[in-house]
Amino acid sequence: MFEQIVDTVNGFVWGPVMLTLLLGTGIYLTIGLKGMTISHIPYAFRQLFKGRKSSGEGEITPFNALMTSLSSTIGMGNIAGVATAIGLGGPGALFWMWCAAFVGMATKYAEAVLAVNYRETDELGRKVGGPMYYIKNGLGGNWKWLGMAFALFGSLAGFGLANTVQSNAVSQVLETNFAVPTVVSGLVMAVLVGTVLLGGIKRIAVVAGKLVPFMALLYISATLLILITHATDIPAAVVLVVDSAFNGAAATGGFAGATLMLALRMGIARGIFSNEAGLGSAPIAHAAAETNSPVRQGTIAMLGTFIDTLVICTMTGLVLIVTGVWSGEPQGAAMTLAAFTSALPFGDLLLSICVALFAFTTMLGWSYYGERCAEFLLGPRVITPFRVLWVIGIFVGTQMSLELVWKMTDALNGLMAIPNLIALIFLSPVVFKLTQEYFADEAKLAQENT
C-alpha cells in the first residue's frame, strides 16, 4: 500500500500537471525578463570567469558556487536520464530537452537572484539562503510553513537521490568492472565524503571547484572523440532529432516507437530532472557566494542549466543517436554504456570512472543542500548529527536494494518544486525589478566610460 501511495505521488509530481507548471514558470520568467537569460549568455560567461575572485560578503567564490551546484546536477541524469528519454520518447526527446533548458535558464536565474537577495547570516556567522529563506523573508512570516515544507522535502530527498542511490550505483559499477567488493567501496566513499564534509561548504566548494571541471572535461572529451569519429552521421542525427520532435519516431530495431506527446513529455521530464531548474536546490549553493549583486550571481547560476543540458546532455544524446544504440535493446545507463563500449577502446572503463566521479560530487553537493534544509528546521545543532547520518547512509546504500528508495526519492524531489514555484511566481516582480535596475546601471556606467 505504501508503495502504491508513493507511485501515486510520483505520477503527480512528475506528471503532465507539474511538468506544465515547471515549464510554464520558466516561460513566464523568460518573457518577464524579455529573453535576457538567452541574449546575455556571453555576458554570463564573462561574469563566471570574473567570479573566481571575491566581490562581496559570502562563504565561497561565485565560480565555486556554480561548481558546487553543478556537482549535484551533473550526474546520472546526464548518462542514464538522456538515454531513458530517447529510449522511450525517441530522438525528438532531445529537442524538447533543449527547449526545457532554454526556459529553465530563466528559472535558475530567478532562483539565484532571490537566494542572494533574501539570504541571512546564521548563528555561526555564515551566509545561508535558498527557497526556504526567500519564502520566509520575501513572502512574509505567514508563509514560513511553506518554507518549512520545502526544507523538510529537501532534507529527506538528499538521502535517496544523492546518498544511498549514488553510493549504490558506484559500488555496483566498481564491483562489475574492477571486482571491488561493495563493502570496501562503501567504506572508502564514506571516509572520503566524511573528510570533505568536516570542512563545511568551503571545503566542499574547493573540491567541487577542482573536480567538477575535470570530470566534465573528461566526459566531454570522450563524447567529442566519439562524435569526431562519427562526424558524417551528425547532420542526419540533428535532422532526425528535429523531425522526431514534431512527427514522432517510428518503431525500429528494439525501439517501440513514440508519438509527439511522448517525445515532448520525456524530453521535458528528463531535462528538468537533470538540470533541476525549478526544484530549488541550486540556489542554496548560490546563496553562499561572495557577491554584492544578486543579479550578477543569477547570470552565473543560469549557466548551470546551459552547461548541464545544452552541452553535456546534448553530447550524450548525439552519441546515442550516431552510434545507433538508441534503437537497440539496452535502456537507461546500459544504452550509454553500449555506445561508449562500441565506439571507444576501454569505453566501458572510461564511463565507469565518469559515473564514479559524477556520483561522488553529487554526494558532496547534496550534502550541503540537505544540511542547510535541516538547519532551517532545527537550527545549527543539527549540523553534526546530519553529517554523521549522511556518511553512514553512503555505506548503507552500497549494501541494500534501492527500488523503493528510488521511487520515494523521485517523489520527494518533485515535491520540493511546489513551494519553490509558488515563491518564484509571487516574487517574480522583485526579480524583474532587480534585473532592470542592474542592467540600467550597467548601461549608464558603460556610457560614462565611453
FENSUL-V658157 format. One record per backbone hydrogen bond with DSSP energy under -1.0 kcal/mol. CO is the residue of the C=O (numbers start at 0). NH is the residue of the N-H. If there is no record, write none. Layout:
BEGIN
co = (CO/CO)
nh = (NH/NH)
END
This chain:
BEGIN
co = (0/1/2/3/4/5/6/7/8/9/11/14/15/16/17/18/19/20/21/22/23/24/25/26/27/28/29/30/32/34/34/35/37/39/40/41/42/43/44/45/46/49/50/56/59/60/61/62/63/64/65/66/68/69/74/75/75/76/79/80/81/82/83/84/85/89/90/91/92/93/94/95/96/97/98/99/100/102/103/104/105/106/107/108/109/110/111/112/113/119/121/125/127/129/130/131/132/134/139/140/142/142/143/144/145/146/147/148/149/150/151/152/153/156/156/157/158/159/162/163/164/165/166/167/168/169/170/171/172/173/173/180/181/182/183/184/185/186/187/188/189/190/191/192/193/195/196/199/200/201/202/203/204/205/206/207/210/211/212/213/214/215/216/217/218/219/220/221/222/223/224/227/229/230/232/233/234/235/236/237/238/239/240/242/243/248/251/254/257/258/259/260/261/262/263/264/265/266/267/268/269/270/271/275/280/281/281/282/284/285/287/287/288/289/292/293/294/295/296/297/300/301/302/303/304/306/307/308/310/311/312/313/314/315/316/317/318/319/324/326/330/331/331/332/333/334/335/336/337/338/339/343/345/346/347/348/349/350/351/352/353/354/355/356/357/358/359/360/361/363/364/365/366/367/368/369/370/371/372/373/374/378/379/381/382/383/384/385/386/387/388/389/390/391/392/395/401/402/403/404/405/406/407/408/409/410/411/413/415/416/417/418/419/420/421/422/426/427/428/429/430/431/432/433/434/435/436/437/438/439/440/441/442/443/444/445)
nh = (4/5/6/7/8/9/10/11/12/13/14/18/19/20/21/22/23/24/25/26/27/28/29/30/31/32/34/33/35/37/38/39/40/43/44/45/46/47/48/49/50/52/62/290/289/64/65/66/67/68/69/70/72/73/77/79/80/81/83/84/85/86/87/88/89/92/93/95/96/97/98/99/100/101/102/103/104/106/107/108/109/110/111/112/113/114/115/116/117/127/124/121/119/133/134/135/136/138/142/143/145/146/147/148/149/150/151/152/153/154/155/156/157/159/160/161/163/164/166/167/168/169/170/171/172/173/174/175/176/177/179/184/185/186/187/188/189/190/191/192/193/194/195/196/197/198/199/203/204/205/206/207/208/209/210/211/214/215/216/217/218/219/220/221/222/223/224/225/226/227/228/230/232/233/236/237/238/239/240/241/242/243/244/246/247/257/254/251/248/262/263/264/265/266/267/268/269/270/271/272/273/274/275/278/283/284/285/286/287/288/58/59/290/54/296/297/298/299/300/301/303/305/306/307/308/311/312/313/314/315/316/317/318/319/320/321/322/325/327/253/333/334/335/336/337/338/339/340/341/342/343/346/349/350/351/352/353/354/355/356/357/358/359/360/361/362/363/364/365/367/368/369/370/371/372/373/374/375/376/377/378/381/382/385/386/387/388/389/390/391/392/393/394/395/396/398/405/406/407/408/409/410/411/412/413/414/415/416/419/420/421/422/423/424/425/426/430/431/432/433/434/435/436/437/438/439/440/441/442/443/444/445/446/447/448/449)
END
